[in-house]
């Protein structure tokens, strides 16, 4: 598979998007390092070229301009177990400004006792922002982990909370 990679600047720093030939986001995150993006994939593409990732890049720009729903319709492609895929779909349904705890997320997946599995689903999410794993917090509201750093997670949550009001 051939993929296209593009880095753009955001208020939270460099953001890189990797898409396949059909413009589905394979991986993304707050870095300018292509290797960091490729490392998020189980199976990397055979070829990566630099270029524009039109739909995904436009959605990132729109998101940062205040259209929090702009990321919702961007197609993503992730491979994983049935539970992981269900979890990634569920993450896309968490409303901006209304984060869940890992326990609430596990409950939403139909497995209230599977808090560690819920956290693992978030940790293995490759197309960050488009699959908004940043919207899941520890019990009590602590940020928990985030592959792209807690300052980015905090900024995203604050931005979404302000817009959701």
C-alpha atoms as one frame of an Amber mdcrd trajectory, in Angstrom:
protein
   0.000   0.000   0.000   1.148   3.514  -0.788   0.369   6.225   1.740   0.644
   9.995   1.740   1.933  11.971   4.698   1.483  15.652   5.449   2.446  17.830
   8.403   0.656  21.060   9.223   0.995  23.558  12.031  -1.711  23.815  14.685
  -2.024  25.822  17.902  -0.892  22.634  19.678   2.189  22.200  17.485   2.992
  20.210  14.381   0.306  17.692  13.409   1.061  14.906  10.935  -1.511  12.871
   9.029  -0.912   9.623   7.124  -3.618   8.544   4.658  -4.051   5.647   2.252
  -4.923   5.887  -1.446  -8.619   6.329  -0.563  -7.824   9.242   1.790  -8.605
   7.192   4.919  -6.520   8.250   7.905  -4.200   5.457   8.978  -2.379   7.374
  11.702  -2.012  10.927  12.929  -0.630  12.883  15.847   1.094  15.949  17.175
   4.593  15.493  15.784   6.587  16.457  12.728   8.410  13.110  12.823   7.073
  10.687  10.177   8.723   7.768  12.003   6.622   8.493  15.112   3.460   8.309
  13.000   4.517   5.112  11.226   5.370   3.527  14.586   1.674   3.749  15.541
   0.777   1.190  12.831   0.784  -2.590  13.142   1.590  -2.889   9.442   3.251
   0.137   7.857   2.621   1.004   4.203   5.113  -0.252   1.637   5.664   3.274
   0.330   5.158   6.694   1.918   5.251   9.884  -0.072   4.889  13.460   1.028
   1.946  15.399  -0.294  -1.410  16.839   0.576  -3.923  14.841   2.568  -6.802
  16.977   1.379  -9.837  15.865   3.389  -7.962  15.094   6.575  -5.863  18.262
   6.510  -8.912  20.413   5.782 -10.729  18.800   8.711  -7.806  19.524  11.061
  -7.786  23.176   9.990 -11.576  23.430  10.420 -11.392  21.751  13.847  -8.833
  24.273  15.049 -10.927  27.105  13.607 -13.787  25.989  15.875 -15.733  23.412
  13.847 -15.323  20.514  16.282 -17.512  18.273  14.105 -15.173  18.625  11.106
 -13.234  15.515  12.158 -16.345  13.346  12.503 -16.833  12.407   8.857 -13.200
  11.842   7.934 -12.762   8.150   7.169 -10.214   6.206   9.183  -8.810   2.721
   8.766  -7.525   0.705  11.718  -6.974  -3.010  12.072  -7.527  -4.676  15.395
  -9.668  -7.088  17.342 -13.455  -6.857  17.301 -13.367  -5.181  20.736 -10.754
  -2.653  19.595 -12.748  -1.773  16.467 -15.929  -1.393  18.560 -13.990   0.790
  20.980 -12.601   3.019  18.259 -16.111   3.428  16.840 -17.391   4.300  20.323
 -14.654   6.909  20.775 -15.948   8.699  17.695 -19.350   9.032  19.384 -18.061
  10.816  22.496 -19.313  14.388  22.211 -16.770  17.218  22.368 -16.777  18.835
  25.789 -18.328  15.722  27.390 -15.414  13.384  28.169 -15.931   9.977  29.746
 -13.855   8.185  32.359 -12.198   4.904  31.424 -14.838   3.155  33.592 -17.672
   4.927  31.752 -16.038   4.080  28.443 -15.786   0.396  29.457 -19.478   0.491
  30.405 -20.344   2.057  27.045 -18.562  -0.894  25.418 -20.779  -3.277  27.365
 -17.973  -4.482  29.645 -18.046  -2.412  32.863 -15.220  -4.430  34.427 -12.929
  -4.080  31.389 -11.376  -0.749  32.387  -7.862  -1.872  31.439  -9.101  -3.032
  28.032 -10.781   0.356  27.540  -7.513   2.107  28.375  -5.652  -0.193  25.975
  -8.083   0.684  23.179  -7.231   4.341  23.693  -3.491   3.641  23.861  -3.556
   1.693  20.569  -5.544   4.308  18.674  -3.473   5.374  15.656  -5.579   8.148
  14.010  -5.539  10.531  16.970  -7.933  13.488  16.803 -10.088  11.739  14.174
 -10.740   8.989  16.717 -10.763  11.261  19.786  -9.207   9.107  22.498  -8.257
  12.345  24.256 -11.905  12.473  25.419 -11.350   9.658  27.944 -10.112  10.492
  31.445  -9.196   8.700  34.634 -11.798   8.380  37.361 -11.930  11.683  39.176
 -11.103  13.633  36.034  -7.310  13.239  35.949  -5.957  13.297  32.418  -4.434
   9.823  32.377  -2.118   9.034  29.495  -1.921  10.369  25.963   0.578   9.330
  23.301   1.108  12.937  22.225   1.624  14.401  25.698  -0.638  15.611  28.451
  -0.292  19.320  27.527  -1.829  18.553  24.101  -4.605  16.473  25.687  -5.368
  19.270  28.164  -5.452  21.889  25.390  -7.806  19.757  23.271 -10.184  19.188
  26.185 -10.170  22.885  27.137 -10.802  23.937  23.521 -13.701  21.487  23.205
 -15.217  22.450  26.559 -15.126  26.139  25.622 -16.805  25.492  22.258 -19.379
  23.104  23.703 -20.707  25.766  26.102
